[in-house]
Amino acid sequence: MDKTKYKNTHRDNHYDRLELAVPKGMKQMIKSMATDKGMSVNSYLIDLIRKDQEGMFDTMQIAEKNREKISGITGNMHDGYDVIFNDGYQCHCRTKKDVRSAIISYLTEDYKNLTEDT
């Protein structure tokens, strides 16, 4: 497999692509803000999203040790919350308390499976 094909295959297997439309003039503003921080636009946007997620994790009192295993949490108190784990597993919870319980339950079960496999 040639280098380009390998890189494209790796990208397709490990990343999702996202098209972002912003009002005229905002693209340059985003680029400038990223450059000022010494980051690419992609890294800058990912950093902003992660910081937003950290706020959600803090609000829900998610333990630090569990945060690295969670890809994200979306939702609100009216519609409930969706928890997405790094391995692709997702669950829907009605309350913040349910979110914490689901995370602990899933990660404890996941840990059991890992130790049983070894």
MDAnalysis code that builds the backbone (N, CA, C; Angstrom):
import MDAnalysis as mda
import numpy as np

u = mda.Universe.empty(354, n_residues=118, atom_resindex=np.repeat(np.arange(118), 3), trajectory=True)
u.add_TopologyAttr("name", ["N", "CA", "C"] * 118)
u.add_TopologyAttr("resid", np.arange(1, 119))
u.add_TopologyAttr("resname", ["MET", "ASP", "LYS", "THR", "LYS", "TYR", "LYS", "ASN", "THR", "HIS", "ARG", "ASP", "ASN", "HIS", "TYR", "ASP", "ARG", "LEU", "GLU", "LEU", "ALA", "VAL", "PRO", "LYS", "GLY", "MET", "LYS", "GLN", "MET", "ILE", "LYS", "SER", "MET", "ALA", "THR", "ASP", "LYS", "GLY", "MET", "SER", "VAL", "ASN", "SER", "TYR", "LEU", "ILE", "ASP", "LEU", "ILE", "ARG", "LYS", "ASP", "GLN", "GLU", "GLY", "MET", "PHE", "ASP", "THR", "MET", "GLN", "ILE", "ALA", "GLU", "LYS", "ASN", "ARG", "GLU", "LYS", "ILE", "SER", "GLY", "ILE", "THR", "GLY", "ASN", "MET", "HIS", "ASP", "GLY", "TYR", "ASP", "VAL", "ILE", "PHE", "ASN", "ASP", "GLY", "TYR", "GLN", "CYS", "HIS", "CYS", "ARG", "THR", "LYS", "LYS", "ASP", "VAL", "ARG", "SER", "ALA", "ILE", "ILE", "SER", "TYR", "LEU", "THR", "GLU", "ASP", "TYR", "LYS", "ASN", "LEU", "THR", "GLU", "ASP", "THR"])
u.atoms.positions = np.array([
    [0.853, -1.176, 0.000],
    [0.000, 0.000, 0.000],
    [0.898, 1.238, 0.000],
    [0.613, 2.185, -0.888],
    [1.455, 3.373, -0.930],
    [1.124, 4.311, 0.243],
    [2.012, 5.255, 0.480],
    [1.916, 6.137, 1.639],
    [0.611, 6.936, 1.662],
    [0.215, 7.488, 0.527],
    [-1.008, 8.284, 0.456],
    [-2.233, 7.444, 0.768],
    [-2.293, 6.259, 0.192],
    [-3.435, 5.382, 0.443],
    [-3.490, 4.989, 1.921],
    [-2.333, 4.700, 2.505],
    [-2.272, 4.356, 3.923],
    [-2.785, 5.510, 4.782],
    [-2.331, 6.735, 4.507],
    [-2.753, 7.902, 5.282],
    [-4.253, 8.137, 5.145],
    [-4.780, 7.984, 3.936],
    [-6.214, 8.169, 3.722],
    [-7.028, 7.108, 4.450],
    [-6.554, 5.861, 4.408],
    [-7.240, 4.777, 5.110],
    [-7.220, 5.024, 6.613],
    [-6.065, 5.426, 7.135],
    [-5.948, 5.722, 8.575],
    [-6.903, 6.844, 8.958],
    [-6.920, 7.919, 8.167],
    [-7.818, 9.051, 8.446],
    [-9.277, 8.595, 8.451],
    [-9.665, 7.816, 7.453],
    [-11.053, 7.362, 7.343],
    [-11.456, 6.454, 8.507],
    [-10.512, 5.656, 9.002],
    [-10.801, 4.729, 10.095],
    [-10.796, 5.387, 11.471],
    [-10.100, 6.508, 11.610],
    [-9.918, 7.093, 12.934],
    [-10.531, 8.479, 13.136],
    [-11.004, 9.092, 12.068],
    [-11.522, 10.450, 12.188],
    [-12.844, 10.604, 11.445],
    [-13.698, 11.472, 11.981],
    [-14.898, 11.901, 11.277],
    [-14.599, 13.280, 10.699],
    [-15.178, 13.562, 9.552],
    [-14.998, 14.868, 8.928],
    [-16.240, 15.710, 9.206],
    [-16.039, 17.004, 9.288],
    [-17.121, 17.919, 9.601],
    [-16.967, 19.169, 8.749],
    [-18.022, 19.529, 8.038],
    [-18.003, 20.780, 7.294],
    [-18.643, 21.839, 8.160],
    [-17.984, 22.965, 8.276],
    [-18.457, 24.030, 9.146],
    [-18.707, 25.281, 8.314],
    [-19.905, 25.822, 8.377],
    [-20.238, 27.058, 7.662],
    [-20.349, 28.184, 8.682],
    [-19.627, 29.263, 8.437],
    [-19.660, 30.420, 9.330],
    [-19.972, 31.666, 8.514],
    [-20.488, 32.706, 9.151],
    [-20.783, 33.943, 8.424],
    [-19.513, 34.531, 7.795],
    [-19.680, 35.237, 6.691],
    [-18.554, 35.874, 6.002],
    [-17.726, 36.682, 6.994],
    [-16.424, 36.532, 6.885],
    [-15.501, 37.260, 7.754],
    [-15.114, 36.500, 9.006],
    [-15.943, 35.579, 9.440],
    [-15.655, 34.850, 10.674],
    [-14.531, 33.830, 10.481],
    [-14.399, 33.302, 9.283],
    [-13.350, 32.318, 9.011],
    [-11.979, 32.910, 9.340],
    [-11.734, 34.122, 8.876],
    [-10.440, 34.751, 9.130],
    [-10.265, 35.042, 10.618],
    [-11.341, 35.405, 11.286],
    [-11.272, 35.668, 12.720],
    [-10.893, 34.391, 13.476],
    [-11.497, 33.271, 13.101],
    [-11.193, 31.989, 13.745],
    [-9.739, 31.606, 13.484],
    [-9.289, 31.779, 12.236],
    [-7.891, 31.477, 11.909],
    [-6.937, 32.326, 12.747],
    [-7.251, 33.608, 12.888],
    [-6.394, 34.509, 13.673],
    [-6.355, 34.102, 15.142],
    [-7.500, 33.754, 15.674],
    [-7.560, 33.342, 17.079],
    [-6.749, 32.069, 17.300],
    [-6.848, 31.128, 16.371],
    [-6.080, 29.886, 16.473],
    [-4.590, 30.172, 16.368],
    [-4.208, 31.006, 15.407],
    [-2.802, 31.355, 15.203],
    [-2.236, 32.049, 16.433],
    [-3.012, 32.950, 17.035],
    [-2.566, 33.650, 18.241],
    [-2.254, 32.682, 19.378],
    [-2.916, 31.545, 19.392],
    [-2.678, 30.527, 20.425],
    [-1.662, 29.478, 19.971],
    [-1.138, 29.659, 18.751],
    [-0.151, 28.713, 18.228],
    [-0.773, 27.371, 17.848],
    [-2.029, 27.407, 17.401],
    [-2.751, 26.176, 17.089],
    [-3.295, 26.232, 15.666],
    [-3.581, 25.046, 15.127],
    [-4.317, 24.982, 13.867],
    [-5.786, 25.263, 14.171],
    [-6.570, 25.581, 13.162],
    [-7.999, 25.810, 13.353],
    [-8.648, 24.552, 13.923],
    [-8.285, 23.399, 13.380],
    [-8.841, 22.138, 13.848],
    [-8.549, 21.929, 15.337],
    [-7.285, 22.090, 15.729],
    [-6.905, 21.917, 17.134],
    [-7.607, 22.925, 18.032],
    [-7.724, 24.152, 17.549],
    [-8.377, 25.211, 18.314],
    [-9.843, 24.867, 18.584],
    [-10.563, 24.426, 17.554],
    [-11.977, 24.086, 17.725],
    [-12.145, 22.874, 18.640],
    [-11.294, 21.874, 18.486],
    [-11.356, 20.698, 19.361],
    [-11.090, 21.106, 20.803],
    [-10.118, 22.000, 21.011],
    [-9.805, 22.487, 22.352],
    [-11.002, 23.197, 22.977],
    [-11.684, 24.029, 22.199],
    [-12.873, 24.723, 22.702],
    [-13.966, 23.734, 23.100],
    [-14.166, 22.725, 22.282],
    [-15.196, 21.719, 22.578],
    [-14.831, 20.938, 23.832],
    [-13.572, 20.571, 23.955],
    [-13.134, 19.831, 25.156],
    [-13.316, 20.670, 26.415],
    [-13.020, 21.961, 26.320],
    [-13.217, 22.839, 27.474],
    [-14.694, 22.929, 27.833],
    [-15.556, 22.977, 26.830],
    [-16.990, 22.994, 27.064],
    [-17.430, 21.693, 27.746],
    [-16.874, 20.571, 27.273],
    [-17.194, 19.280, 27.886],
    [-16.700, 19.221, 29.323],
    [-15.542, 19.802, 29.603],
    [-15.032, 19.828, 30.977],
    [-16.033, 20.519, 31.895],
    [-16.653, 21.597, 31.386],
    [-17.681, 22.278, 32.170],
    [-18.857, 21.360, 32.453],
    [-19.255, 20.573, 31.446],
    [-20.347, 19.617, 31.622],
    [-19.936, 18.539, 32.623],
    [-18.705, 18.054, 32.512],
    [-18.211, 17.031, 33.443],
    [-18.201, 17.578, 34.870],
    [-17.769, 18.838, 35.033],
    [-17.743, 19.453, 36.362],
    [-19.154, 19.587, 36.919],
    [-20.085, 20.051, 36.085],
    [-21.471, 20.223, 36.516],
    [-22.072, 18.893, 36.965],
    [-21.726, 17.826, 36.264],
    [-22.276, 16.509, 36.580],
    [-21.448, 15.756, 37.608],
    [-20.373, 16.373, 38.054],
    [-19.496, 15.772, 39.052],
    [-18.958, 14.413, 38.592],
    [-18.453, 14.389, 37.346],
    [-17.856, 13.171, 36.797],
    [-16.425, 13.078, 37.311],
    [-16.058, 11.947, 37.858],
    [-14.724, 11.754, 38.423],
    [-13.650, 11.919, 37.344],
    [-12.534, 12.508, 37.740],
    [-11.413, 12.725, 36.812],
    [-10.990, 11.429, 36.131],
    [-10.934, 10.342, 36.876],
    [-10.456, 9.068, 36.321],
    [-11.381, 8.541, 35.222],
    [-12.640, 8.959, 35.218],
    [-13.600, 8.490, 34.212],
    [-13.661, 9.395, 32.985],
    [-13.235, 10.647, 33.117],
    [-13.373, 11.625, 32.034],
    [-12.633, 11.210, 30.771],
    [-11.475, 10.610, 30.916],
    [-10.678, 10.252, 29.738],
    [-11.302, 9.111, 28.938],
    [-12.272, 8.414, 29.509],
    [-12.924, 7.299, 28.822],
    [-14.217, 7.723, 28.134],
    [-14.573, 9.006, 28.295],
    [-15.816, 9.529, 27.736],
    [-15.494, 10.481, 26.586],
    [-16.107, 10.223, 25.446],
    [-15.907, 11.077, 24.280],
    [-16.693, 12.375, 24.425],
    [-17.885, 12.298, 24.999],
    [-18.674, 13.497, 25.185],
    [-20.013, 13.232, 25.831],
    [-20.605, 14.301, 26.317],
    [-21.952, 14.255, 26.886],
    [-22.729, 15.395, 26.244],
    [-23.904, 15.078, 25.721],
    [-24.757, 16.108, 25.130],
    [-26.131, 16.029, 25.768],
    [-26.888, 17.098, 25.641],
    [-28.266, 17.085, 26.113],
    [-28.544, 18.175, 27.127],
    [-29.714, 18.054, 27.745],
    [-30.144, 19.029, 28.739],
    [-31.133, 18.363, 29.691],
    [-31.512, 19.093, 30.732],
    [-32.362, 18.489, 31.758],
    [-33.782, 18.208, 31.286],
    [-34.192, 18.794, 30.169],
    [-35.537, 18.546, 29.659],
    [-35.609, 17.291, 28.793],
    [-34.626, 17.122, 27.930],
    [-34.625, 15.988, 26.993],
    [-33.794, 14.809, 27.468],
    [-33.015, 15.019, 28.505],
    [-32.110, 13.972, 28.971],
    [-30.723, 14.153, 28.374],
    [-29.827, 13.249, 28.697],
    [-28.427, 13.356, 28.301],
    [-27.986, 12.100, 27.571],
    [-27.159, 12.291, 26.564],
    [-26.546, 11.175, 25.855],
    [-25.068, 11.152, 26.223],
    [-24.619, 10.002, 26.680],
    [-23.215, 9.816, 27.044],
    [-22.580, 8.966, 25.952],
    [-21.469, 9.451, 25.393],
    [-20.766, 8.716, 24.347],
    [-19.373, 8.376, 24.870],
    [-19.086, 7.086, 24.930],
    [-17.787, 6.619, 25.406],
    [-16.810, 6.534, 24.240],
    [-15.530, 6.536, 24.548],
    [-14.490, 6.488, 23.512],
    [-14.587, 5.251, 22.635],
    [-15.108, 4.161, 23.176],
    [-15.210, 2.916, 22.390],
    [-16.453, 2.891, 21.499],
    [-17.230, 3.991, 21.508],
    [-18.411, 4.076, 20.651],
    [-19.722, 3.745, 21.354],
    [-19.653, 3.155, 22.538],
    [-20.875, 2.835, 23.281],
    [-21.580, 4.133, 23.676],
    [-22.921, 4.150, 23.554],
    [-23.713, 5.319, 23.917],
    [-24.861, 4.900, 24.833],
    [-25.245, 5.777, 25.716],
    [-26.439, 5.531, 26.524],
    [-27.173, 6.850, 26.747],
    [-28.473, 6.750, 26.958],
    [-29.311, 7.920, 27.199],
    [-29.770, 7.890, 28.652],
    [-29.661, 9.028, 29.321],
    [-30.039, 9.128, 30.734],
    [-30.968, 10.329, 30.922],
    [-31.879, 10.212, 31.852],
    [-32.843, 11.291, 32.091],
    [-32.275, 12.391, 32.992],
    [-31.474, 12.035, 33.981],
    [-30.980, 13.027, 34.942],
    [-29.457, 12.972, 35.040],
    [-28.887, 13.995, 35.669],
    [-27.440, 14.015, 35.890],
    [-27.023, 12.859, 36.800],
    [-27.864, 12.562, 37.774],
    [-27.572, 11.438, 38.673],
    [-27.532, 10.139, 37.878],
    [-28.470, 9.972, 36.950],
    [-28.475, 8.779, 36.097],
    [-27.217, 8.705, 35.237],
    [-26.733, 9.868, 34.778],
    [-25.504, 9.903, 33.982],
    [-24.351, 9.353, 34.806],
    [-24.192, 9.863, 36.020],
    [-23.099, 9.388, 36.886],
    [-23.206, 7.890, 37.134],
    [-24.403, 7.427, 37.417],
    [-24.602, 5.994, 37.671],
    [-24.291, 5.154, 36.440],
    [-24.726, 5.616, 35.268],
    [-24.490, 4.877, 34.025],
    [-22.999, 4.798, 33.708],
    [-22.292, 5.893, 33.935],
    [-20.849, 5.905, 33.674],
    [-20.139, 4.916, 34.586],
    [-20.450, 4.977, 35.853],
    [-19.812, 4.072, 36.810],
    [-20.148, 2.625, 36.478],
    [-21.410, 2.374, 36.189],
    [-21.847, 1.016, 35.863],
    [-21.146, 0.493, 34.617],
    [-21.130, 1.301, 33.551],
    [-20.513, 0.857, 32.299],
    [-19.012, 0.652, 32.462],
    [-18.351, 1.592, 33.094],
    [-16.900, 1.478, 33.229],
    [-16.518, 0.352, 34.181],
    [-17.319, 0.093, 35.200],
    [-17.049, -1.026, 36.096],
    [-17.215, -2.341, 35.344],
    [-18.274, -2.445, 34.538],
    [-18.508, -3.647, 33.730],
    [-17.398, -3.811, 32.694],
    [-16.988, -2.700, 32.080],
    [-15.910, -2.724, 31.094],
    [-14.615, -3.195, 31.752],
    [-14.353, -2.693, 32.971],
    [-13.140, -3.092, 33.685],
    [-13.171, -4.586, 33.996],
    [-14.338, -5.083, 34.393],
    [-14.481, -6.531, 34.673],
    [-14.168, -7.349, 33.432],
    [-14.696, -6.904, 32.292],
    [-14.443, -7.631, 31.040],
    [-12.974, -7.645, 30.679],
    [-12.287, -6.528, 30.922],
    [-10.851, -6.467, 30.612],
    [-10.057, -7.431, 31.498],
    [-10.408, -7.484, 32.775],
    [-9.649, -8.357, 33.673],
    [-9.977, -9.832, 33.426],
    [-11.199, -10.125, 32.949],
    [-11.558, -11.503, 32.662],
    [-10.843, -12.003, 31.417],
    [-10.543, -11.102, 30.467],
    [-9.878, -11.479, 29.212],
    [-8.406, -11.807, 29.419],
    [-7.806, -11.303, 30.501],
    [-6.382, -11.515, 30.709],
    [-6.089, -12.722, 31.549],
])
